[in-house]
Amino acid sequence: MLAVTFDMDGLMFNTEDVYTLAGTELLAQRKCLFTPELKDAMMGLPPRAAFEVMIDWHHLQEPWDMLAAESNEIFLGLLSGRLAIMPGLPELLAALEKAGIPKAIATSSSRQLTEACLAPFQLAPRFCFVLTSEDITRGKPDPEIYLLAAGRFGVPPGEMLVLEDSQNGCRAAAASGAFTVAVPGEHSRRQDFSVANMVIESLADRRLYEVLGVGRV
C-alpha cells in the first residue's frame, strides 16, 4: 500500500463513547431517548445528515444546525478526562512512519471537533493532511472524501488502505476503490461490514501489519 487514511471517531479515539453521552443529554432535554438504533443510523454520517436522521427519528422541530451547535457544546464540555486513544494507534503510527508510508485523516466530524480531539495528543503534525465534513459536499457513505484523499496523496485509490469503524465509512471507502479495513468497536459490532476487504479486532491486529508490509516498532 502506498498510503493509509484513518477515520477518526471510534477508530483513533473513543469519541463514540463521548458522542453517546452528548446525544443522550441533548435528547433528554427534549424528553427523547438516544437509543442504540438511532446511534447506528447516525454513525459515520456528516453532521447535517446525522442530525436530520435524529430530527426525523423523534419528529423534532428545531433545524439541524441548531441541534448540531448545541451537541458540539455538550461534546466539548465532556471531552476533558474522557478522551482516550484507541488501542494500537500509537504503535501503528510509529510503524507507518518508520516505513515511510504517508497517512491522513478523513472524518465526518467538523473541523472544530476534529481539532479538539487531535490537539491534546499533538497528533495533527504526524499526518500529511486532515479532511473533515467541511472539505466535501457529499458525506459518507458517498466515496467523495476518500477519492479526495487519494487525489491529495497522488495515488490510485486501490493503492490506499482505509481504516474505518462504521458501516457508512466502510461503504464510502469501498466505493472509492480503496482497500477497506473495518475495525468494529463496541458501538458498531452490530453493523454490516461485508463490503470491507478485511475485518480486524483492533489497530494492533497482526493481519493489518501483514497487509501493509510493515514491522512492529
C-alpha positions in Angstrom: 0.0 0.0 0.0 1.2 3.5 -0.9 -0.8 5.5 1.7 -3.1 5.0 4.7 -6.2 7.0 5.6 -7.7 6.9 9.0 -11.3 7.6 10.0 -11.2 9.4 13.4 -14.3 8.8 15.6 -14.3 5.4 17.2 -11.2 4.4 15.2 -8.5 6.7 16.5 -10.3 7.8 19.7 -13.1 6.6 21.9 -15.2 9.6 20.8 -18.2 7.4 20.1 -18.5 6.9 23.9 -18.5 10.7 24.3 -21.0 11.2 21.5 -23.3 8.8 23.2 -23.2 10.9 26.4 -23.7 14.1 24.4 -26.6 12.6 22.3 -28.2 11.3 25.5 -28.0 14.7 27.2 -29.2 16.6 24.1 -32.3 14.4 23.7 -33.0 14.1 27.4 -33.6 17.9 27.4 -36.3 17.1 24.8 -37.7 14.1 26.7 -36.4 11.8 24.0 -34.1 8.8 24.1 -30.8 8.3 22.3 -31.2 4.6 21.5 -28.6 2.3 20.1 -30.7 2.0 16.9 -30.7 5.8 16.5 -26.9 6.0 17.1 -26.3 3.2 14.5 -28.4 5.2 11.9 -26.4 8.4 12.6 -22.9 6.8 12.9 -20.4 7.8 10.2 -22.6 10.4 8.6 -21.6 14.1 8.2 -23.2 16.5 10.7 -26.2 17.6 8.6 -27.2 14.2 7.5 -26.7 12.8 11.1 -28.9 15.4 12.8 -31.5 15.2 10.1 -31.8 11.5 11.0 -32.3 12.5 14.6 -34.9 15.1 13.7 -36.9 12.6 11.6 -36.5 9.8 14.2 -38.0 11.9 17.0 -40.1 14.4 14.9 -38.1 17.3 16.3 -38.9 20.9 15.2 -35.5 22.5 15.5 -33.2 22.9 12.5 -30.3 20.6 12.2 -27.6 23.3 12.7 -29.1 24.4 16.0 -29.1 20.9 17.3 -25.5 20.4 16.0 -24.3 23.6 17.7 -25.8 22.5 21.0 -24.5 19.0 20.6 -21.0 20.3 19.9 -21.1 22.5 23.0 -22.1 19.5 25.1 -19.5 17.2 23.4 -16.6 19.7 24.0 -17.6 20.0 27.7 -17.5 16.3 28.1 -14.1 15.7 26.4 -11.8 16.6 29.3 -10.8 13.5 31.2 -12.8 11.2 28.9 -11.0 11.3 25.6 -8.6 8.4 25.0 -6.6 7.0 22.2 -7.8 3.6 20.9 -5.5 0.5 21.5 -2.8 0.0 18.9 -2.9 3.5 17.4 0.5 4.8 18.7 2.3 1.7 17.6 0.7 1.7 14.2 1.6 5.4 13.6 5.2 4.7 14.6 5.4 1.7 12.3 4.0 3.6 9.3 6.4 6.5 10.0 9.4 4.1 10.2 8.3 2.5 6.8 7.8 5.9 5.2 4.1 5.3 4.4 2.2 8.6 4.3 -1.0 8.9 6.3 -4.0 11.2 6.5 -7.3 11.5 8.4 -10.7 11.6 6.7 -13.5 12.2 9.2 -17.2 13.1 9.1 -16.8 15.3 12.1 -16.5 19.1 11.8 -13.1 20.7 11.8 -13.7 22.2 15.3 -14.4 18.8 16.9 -11.6 17.2 14.9 -9.0 19.7 16.1 -10.4 19.4 19.7 -9.6 15.7 19.6 -6.2 15.8 17.9 -4.8 18.7 19.9 -4.4 17.1 23.4 -2.2 14.4 21.8 -0.4 16.6 19.3 -1.3 14.2 16.5 -2.1 16.6 13.6 1.5 17.2 12.6 2.0 13.5 12.2 -0.5 13.4 9.3 0.0 14.7 5.7 -3.4 16.3 5.8 -6.8 16.1 7.6 -10.1 16.1 5.8 -13.3 16.9 7.6 -17.0 17.3 6.7 -16.3 20.9 5.7 -14.0 19.8 2.9 -16.7 17.9 0.9 -20.2 18.3 -0.4 -21.3 14.7 -0.1 -20.6 12.8 3.1 -20.1 9.2 3.8 -21.3 6.7 2.6 -20.6 8.7 -0.6 -16.9 8.0 -1.6 -16.1 11.7 -2.2 -13.9 12.1 0.9 -11.8 9.0 0.1 -11.4 9.9 -3.5 -10.3 13.4 -2.4 -7.8 11.7 0.0 -6.3 9.5 -2.8 -6.0 12.6 -5.0 -4.2 14.6 -2.3 -1.8 11.7 -1.8 -1.4 11.4 -5.6 -2.0 7.6 -5.5 -4.7 5.4 -7.2 -7.5 4.6 -4.7 -6.7 0.9 -5.0 -3.2 1.6 -3.5 -4.6 3.4 -0.5 -5.6 1.5 2.6 -8.5 2.9 4.6 -9.3 2.1 8.3 -12.9 2.5 9.3 -15.1 1.5 12.3 -18.6 2.2 10.9 -20.7 0.7 8.2 -21.2 4.0 6.4 -17.5 4.7 6.5 -16.7 1.3 5.0 -19.2 1.8 2.3 -17.6 5.1 1.4 -14.1 3.6 1.4 -15.1 0.5 -0.7 -17.0 2.7 -3.2 -13.9 4.7 -3.7 -11.9 1.6 -4.7 -9.7 1.7 -1.6 -8.5 -1.4 0.3 -11.0 -1.2 3.1 -10.2 -2.5 6.6 -13.1 -2.5 9.2 -12.2 -2.2 12.8 -15.5 -2.5 14.6 -15.8 -1.2 18.2 -18.3 -2.0 20.9 -20.5 0.7 19.4 -20.5 -0.7 15.9 -20.3 -4.5 16.1 -23.9 -4.9 15.1 -23.3 -3.2 11.8 -22.7 -4.8 8.3 -19.1 -4.8 7.2 -19.5 -7.1 4.3 -18.0 -4.6 1.8 -14.7 -4.5 3.7 -11.7 -6.3 2.4 -10.8 -7.3 5.9 -12.3 -7.1 9.4 -9.9 -6.9 12.3 -10.2 -6.8 16.0 -8.1 -3.7 16.7 -5.4 -1.5 15.3 -2.9 -3.9 16.9 -4.1 -6.8 14.8 -1.1 -8.6 13.2 -3.0 -9.0 9.9 -3.1 -5.3 9.4 0.7 -5.1 9.7 1.0 -8.0 7.2 -1.2 -6.3 4.6 0.7 -3.1 5.0 4.1 -4.9 4.8 5.4 -3.1 7.9 7.0 -4.4 11.0 6.1 -3.5 14.6 8.2 -0.9 16.1 
